[in-house]
Amino acid sequence: MEHPAYEVATQVRADEDSIDETLTQMAELQQKLVQARATMNISVTTGHAAFEQLAAALQSRIAAGGS
């Protein structure tokens, strides 16, 4: 019984690490979007769709971590 429980715990931890890494990369992407928008003088409304897509992906990833 201990061995299967250990395997499950190990997999859960690996999944949590993957989620953390993905969230970090998404935060970096958001920062790059902000920087690109500022550098290229893109209006908030023009660049908003990219932020909405990133936010939706972020919410999905967070939800995956909670299940």
Secondary structure, 3 states (H helix, E strand, C coil): CHHHHHHHHHHHHHHHHHHHHHHHHHHHHHHHHHHHHHHCCCCHHHHHHHHHHHHHHHHHHHHHHHC
